[in-house]
Amino acid sequence: MNITKPIKTLTLGLLATLSLGGIADAGCPWTGNFNDIPASTTSPHSYIKGVIKERGEVRIAALTDYGAGVVVSGRNNWAISKVPTALKEAIEENDKLNQSITDVHITERGSFVAIFGTNGYSCMGAPTDFSDKLKQLHSASEEVLSACFNDRDEYIIVTEKTIYHNLGDAFGKIITQTNNEYGLILSASMTNTSCILCAQRGVFFVGAPKCISEALNRLDYVPRCIKYTDDGDYIITDGVGSYSFSL
């Protein structure tokens, strides 16, 4: 599996009728609306859950409703479950390059993107505009912090300089509001019906499961990354040492 090495140096249906509600009065600051989905009582991620409990840490992750999952602790200590073969091969190839795994995202159809180092990447089944933008960012030596897309060909790319997306003007206003309220956006995650933005001082989400807002209310840190499914599984981490999960 070939991966592009780093160079050092929606219209989400929800947005059309977006009405924001809920601002945290305790825990991690957040703003947004949610679907009333409780935390899952059964989960296809028992292996990933066991890895997190055994290691006692998680830096980044990827989750799907159908059971594919990735968890990374430390710089590159990864574990995978039910992931596409091409993603496994890309991660193994990246080990040879000794680049850190920056972000991983898997869709419900088994498409994926993995970001390695500053702007290396591997993707399968991605929208053409998305993969073209990653190629452009790589050529421009622009650091990619986070990247995701869904099975509706909607995407979000977070870089050191800006946010690239194809979710229209309404989402552009959400980015501006997030920047104004919570500072620079550090990561994005999305499903076919929702998305979450993690920023320096808080979290903004559109249509995410309600159990995530409840988890944020209990946190004493601001997440660097939230990976989740529409069924209510989630992993929340500050990327350093603090984390919370429901699997």
C-alpha positions as CSV (number, residue, x, y, z in Angstrom):
1,M,0.0,0.0,0.0
2,N,1.5,3.3,-1.0
3,I,1.1,6.3,1.2
4,T,2.0,9.9,0.5
5,K,4.9,10.8,2.8
6,P,4.9,14.0,4.8
7,I,6.8,17.0,3.6
8,K,8.3,18.7,6.7
9,T,8.7,22.5,6.9
10,L,-21.9,18.8,4.8
11,T,-24.1,19.9,3.4
12,L,-25.1,17.9,6.4
13,G,-28.8,17.6,6.2
14,L,-29.0,19.0,9.8
15,L,-27.5,22.3,8.8
16,A,-30.6,23.3,6.8
17,T,-32.7,23.4,9.9
18,L,-30.0,24.1,12.5
19,S,-31.1,25.5,15.8
20,L,-28.4,25.6,18.4
21,G,-29.3,24.7,21.9
22,G,-27.5,23.9,25.1
23,I,-24.4,25.6,26.5
24,A,-22.5,23.8,29.2
25,D,-22.6,25.3,32.7
26,A,-20.2,22.7,34.1
27,G,-17.4,20.6,32.8
28,C,-15.9,21.2,29.4
29,P,-17.5,24.2,27.5
30,W,-19.6,23.2,24.6
31,T,-22.3,24.6,22.2
32,G,-24.5,22.8,19.8
33,N,-27.5,20.6,19.2
34,F,-27.8,16.8,19.6
35,N,-29.8,13.7,18.9
36,D,-31.3,12.1,22.0
37,I,-29.2,8.9,21.8
38,P,-28.1,7.4,25.1
39,A,-24.7,5.9,25.6
40,S,-24.6,2.4,24.1
41,T,-25.2,-0.6,26.3
42,T,-23.9,-3.0,23.7
43,S,-21.0,-2.2,21.4
44,P,-19.0,-3.9,18.6
45,H,-15.8,-2.4,20.1
46,S,-15.0,-4.8,22.9
47,Y,-11.5,-5.3,21.7
48,I,-10.8,-1.6,21.4
49,K,-12.3,-1.1,24.9
50,G,-10.0,-3.8,26.3
51,V,-6.9,-2.2,24.7
52,I,-7.7,1.1,26.2
53,K,-8.3,-0.4,29.7
54,E,-5.0,-2.4,29.5
55,R,-2.9,0.6,28.3
56,G,-4.6,3.2,30.4
57,E,-4.2,5.8,27.7
58,V,-5.4,6.9,24.3
59,R,-4.2,9.7,22.0
60,I,-6.4,9.3,18.9
61,A,-8.9,6.8,17.6
62,A,-11.5,5.9,15.0
63,L,-14.8,4.2,15.5
64,T,-17.7,3.0,13.3
65,D,-21.2,1.6,14.0
66,Y,-20.3,-1.6,12.1
67,G,-17.3,-2.4,14.4
68,A,-14.2,-1.1,12.6
69,G,-11.9,0.6,15.1
70,V,-8.5,2.0,15.7
71,V,-6.9,3.2,18.9
72,V,-3.4,4.9,19.2
73,S,-1.5,5.6,22.3
74,G,1.9,7.2,22.7
75,R,3.5,8.2,19.4
76,N,2.6,5.1,17.4
77,N,1.4,2.3,19.7
78,W,-1.7,1.3,17.6
79,A,-4.3,-1.4,17.8
80,I,-6.9,-2.2,15.2
81,S,-10.1,-4.2,14.8
82,K,-12.1,-5.1,11.7
83,V,-10.5,-2.3,9.7
84,P,-10.1,-2.4,5.9
85,T,-7.1,-4.3,4.7
86,A,-5.8,-1.2,2.9
87,L,-5.8,0.8,6.1
88,K,-3.9,-1.9,8.0
89,E,-1.3,-2.0,5.3
90,A,-1.0,1.8,5.3
91,I,-0.4,1.9,9.1
92,E,2.1,-0.9,8.8
93,E,3.9,1.0,6.0
94,N,3.9,4.1,8.0
95,D,5.7,2.3,10.8
96,K,8.6,1.8,8.4
97,L,8.7,5.6,7.8
98,N,8.7,6.2,11.6
99,Q,6.1,8.9,11.3
100,S,3.5,9.5,14.0
101,I,-0.1,8.7,13.3
102,T,-1.8,12.1,13.4
103,D,-5.4,11.2,12.7
104,V,-7.5,8.3,11.4
105,H,-11.1,8.2,10.2
106,I,-13.3,5.4,8.8
107,T,-16.7,5.6,7.3
108,E,-19.6,3.2,7.6
109,R,-18.9,1.9,4.1
110,G,-15.3,1.1,5.0
111,S,-13.7,4.1,3.3
112,F,-10.9,5.8,5.2
113,V,-8.3,8.5,5.6
114,A,-5.2,8.3,7.7
115,I,-2.9,11.3,8.3
116,F,0.8,10.6,9.1
117,G,3.3,13.1,10.4
118,T,2.8,16.7,9.3
119,N,0.9,16.0,6.1
120,G,1.5,12.5,4.9
121,Y,-1.7,10.6,4.1
122,S,-3.4,7.5,2.8
123,C,-7.0,7.3,1.8
124,M,-9.5,5.0,0.1
125,G,-13.0,5.8,-1.2
126,A,-12.6,9.5,-0.5
127,P,-14.3,12.2,-2.4
128,T,-12.1,13.5,-5.3
129,D,-12.1,17.0,-4.0
130,F,-11.0,15.8,-0.6
131,S,-8.0,13.7,-1.9
132,D,-7.1,16.5,-4.3
133,K,-7.0,19.0,-1.4
134,L,-4.8,16.6,0.7
135,K,-2.4,16.4,-2.3
136,Q,-2.4,20.1,-2.6
137,L,-1.7,20.6,1.1
138,H,1.1,18.1,0.9
139,S,2.7,19.9,-2.0
140,A,2.4,23.2,-0.2
141,S,4.0,21.7,3.0
142,E,0.9,22.8,5.0
143,E,0.5,20.9,8.3
144,V,-2.7,18.8,8.5
145,L,-4.1,18.4,12.0
146,S,-7.2,16.4,11.3
147,A,-9.2,15.1,8.3
148,C,-12.5,13.3,7.8
149,F,-15.3,12.6,5.3
150,N,-18.5,10.7,5.2
151,D,-20.4,8.4,2.8
152,R,-22.2,11.4,1.4
153,D,-18.9,12.8,0.1
154,E,-18.9,15.7,2.7
155,Y,-15.6,16.5,4.2
156,I,-13.7,18.6,6.7
157,I,-9.9,19.2,6.8
158,V,-8.3,21.0,9.7
159,T,-4.8,22.5,9.0
160,E,-2.5,24.8,10.9
161,K,-3.8,27.7,8.9
162,T,-7.5,27.2,8.2
163,I,-10.5,24.8,7.7
164,Y,-11.3,23.3,4.3
165,H,-14.8,21.8,3.8
166,N,-17.7,21.4,1.3
167,L,-20.5,22.0,3.7
168,G,-21.6,25.4,2.5
169,D,-22.0,28.8,4.1
170,A,-24.0,27.6,7.1
171,F,-21.1,25.5,8.2
172,G,-18.7,28.4,7.5
173,K,-20.7,30.4,10.1
174,I,-20.3,27.6,12.6
175,I,-16.5,27.6,12.1
176,T,-16.5,31.4,12.7
177,Q,-18.7,31.0,15.8
178,T,-16.4,28.2,17.1
179,N,-13.3,30.3,16.6
180,N,-14.9,33.3,18.4
181,E,-16.1,31.3,21.3
182,Y,-13.4,28.6,21.8
183,G,-10.3,29.6,19.8
184,L,-8.6,27.7,17.0
185,I,-10.2,24.5,15.9
186,L,-7.8,21.5,16.4
187,S,-9.8,18.5,15.1
188,A,-13.0,17.5,13.4
189,S,-15.0,14.3,13.3
190,M,-18.1,13.4,11.4
191,T,-20.6,10.8,10.6
192,N,-23.3,10.7,7.8
193,T,-25.6,12.8,10.0
194,S,-23.5,14.8,12.4
195,C,-20.1,16.5,13.2
196,I,-18.0,17.6,16.1
197,L,-15.3,20.3,16.2
198,C,-12.8,20.4,19.0
199,A,-11.2,23.8,19.7
200,Q,-8.7,25.2,22.1
201,R,-11.2,26.1,24.8
202,G,-14.3,24.1,24.0
203,V,-16.4,21.9,21.7
204,F,-19.0,22.7,19.0
205,F,-21.2,19.9,17.6
206,V,-24.1,19.5,15.2
207,G,-26.5,16.5,15.7
208,A,-24.1,14.4,17.8
209,P,-25.5,11.9,20.3
210,K,-26.7,13.5,23.5
211,C,-24.5,11.2,25.6
212,I,-21.5,13.1,24.3
213,S,-22.8,16.4,25.7
214,E,-23.4,14.6,29.0
215,A,-19.9,13.3,29.0
216,L,-18.5,16.7,28.3
217,N,-20.3,18.1,31.3
218,R,-18.3,15.7,33.5
219,L,-14.9,16.5,32.1
220,D,-12.2,18.6,33.9
221,Y,-10.2,19.0,30.6
222,V,-10.9,20.3,27.1
223,P,-10.7,17.5,24.5
224,R,-8.3,17.6,21.6
225,C,-10.2,14.8,19.8
226,I,-13.6,13.2,20.0
227,K,-14.3,10.1,17.9
228,Y,-17.9,8.7,18.0
229,T,-20.6,6.8,16.3
230,D,-24.3,7.7,15.8
231,D,-25.2,4.7,18.0
232,G,-23.6,6.5,21.0
233,D,-20.1,4.9,21.2
234,Y,-17.4,7.5,21.9
235,I,-13.8,8.1,22.8
236,I,-12.8,11.5,24.1
237,T,-9.2,12.5,24.7
238,D,-7.0,15.5,25.3
239,G,-4.3,13.8,23.3
240,V,-1.9,13.8,26.3
241,G,-3.1,11.8,29.2
242,S,-6.8,12.4,30.0
243,Y,-9.6,10.5,28.3
244,S,-13.1,9.2,28.6
245,F,-15.0,6.5,26.7
246,S,-18.2,4.6,26.4
247,L,-17.9,1.4,24.3
